[in-house]
Each structure stands twice: as structure tokens, then as C-alpha cells.
Amino acid sequence: MNRLLPNQYFEAYYRAIYRDRWEALRKSLLEKHSSIAYTQGLRVPYSLDRSSIVAAASLRLPDAGLILDACAGPGGKSLVLAAAMGAKLSLLANEPSRERRRRLLQVLEEHLEPEKRSRVAVSGFDAASLGGRKSEHNRFGGILLDVPCSSERHVLGDEKALAQWKPGRPRFLALRQWALLSAAFLVLQPGASLVYVTCAISEEENDRVASRLLKKYGSEVALDEPDFPEGEKTALGRLILPDVSEGMGPLYVARFRKQLSFPSSSSLRAGRKG
């Protein structure tokens, strides 16, 4: 039996998902990003895909406290969050990659007004590790989680990345994405907003990862469906694809809210005994 070449694996995988739509979607992914000069609340405009602005703006911000951009590099979405912050709100922009963190710092310095910049701290920890630290639980009043993903637009534009692509890659990345999402929920304050974002186009990394949060935490979490008009509705969120969104994306957004109150594990156990 003939084996498919690596790039043919990629084609077969996504053609099976999108069928007749794949040719148009593939073509749009190879075209230039639909970027604009974002200026709101900034000293200097920043070039950003319009879908990234929509995603960051979908986080429901509290009036005061601390919010987290968990995978912040290179910094575009952090700028959107910082620009929208009220006077009593601060942002922790976290990026574990040293190079991306260097770029993040540069972006913040160049584009934020001094007062806003003074309320944005930068860190470099692995956000997936936060869930294991009880001291971090319920710390943040809002979390934007833009996870590492397949980034099919990048893969298609990079000959080496395309040659190395394997069908198991989305499934492997979904494991990492789930670790990040689960940890983010644990460090989110009750009542606060959590936005899960990918630039992937497969359900494996989008709705399937998001659905695990609902399955694991049950009554502790509520789906808070994004209400922006861009893109198309999925089971749990919205997916912006460039073939039908004037070049925007790709970007997937799912939004959740941590419930203010829910039955404790001890009361649930007691109820089962009764």
C-alpha cells in the first residue's frame, strides 16, 4: 500500500473536515493576514489581525483587581486588554518563551502610555503549572488563554513545517491545551470570565478541548457564548475563518464563567449517601 507524503497527510486531514470548502479555505489561509493598525488607548499604532482584537475584547473585565493574559507573546492581545482596563485594574502578561517574552516587553514599552504600562507586569512561567499551586487558586479576575496550537496558516506558509506535519499533531497539541485550560479555570476567581482562544481550524483543538472543561467541572462552570458577530457559531464558541470573513483569522473563541457558588464536593458526597 502506498504511504502518503507528509504534506498529503495534511491535505487529507483537513479535506476530510471541510470537504468541498477546503480548496477555498486553503487558498485564503495562504493569503496575507487581514491586519489593521490598532490605535485605541495606545501611544503608537500596532498592526494586528482584526480577529485578535475581537478575541481579546471578548474577555469580560472586572472593575478592579488582576487579570491574566496567560500566553501573551508577542503582545497584541495584551495591548487590547491593557487599553480597556479601568484605573483599578492590572494585567499580568505571561509568556514562557524567552524570545517571545523579549518581544512582548518591547511591544508593551513602545505602545502603552506610561500609566497603563505601570499596571502591566510581565512573567515567564508555564501557565499549566498554576493549577497545582493551591496558593494561586481563585487569584485572577479574568483570564485570556490564547494557547499554542496547530496554526494551519503558518504550516501552509512554511515548507519545512508542512513537510513535518503528522495527523497526530492536533491530538498532541490538544493535550497541552487542556492542561492550560484546566489550570486557568482553577486560578480564576468565582464569577470571573475565562476566554479560550486558538488559531486552529480543527474541532480537535477547539470545541473538543472546551467541552472537557464543562465535563470536568460541571456546575462550577457556565458557558458564556461569545456575542460578537464575526465568524460562525460552533457547538461551544465561534470560529472566524478567512474564506468567509474578509481574510480575518483563523481564530476560535470560547468563553466561560466560573460560577459564584456551587455544591461542595463534601455536600455532593453527603447527598449521594442519603
Summary of the structure (lengths in Angstrom):
residues: 274
radius of gyration: 19.3
end to end distance: 59.9
largest distance: 64.7
contacts: 891
relative contact order: 0.15
helix: 46%
strand: 22%
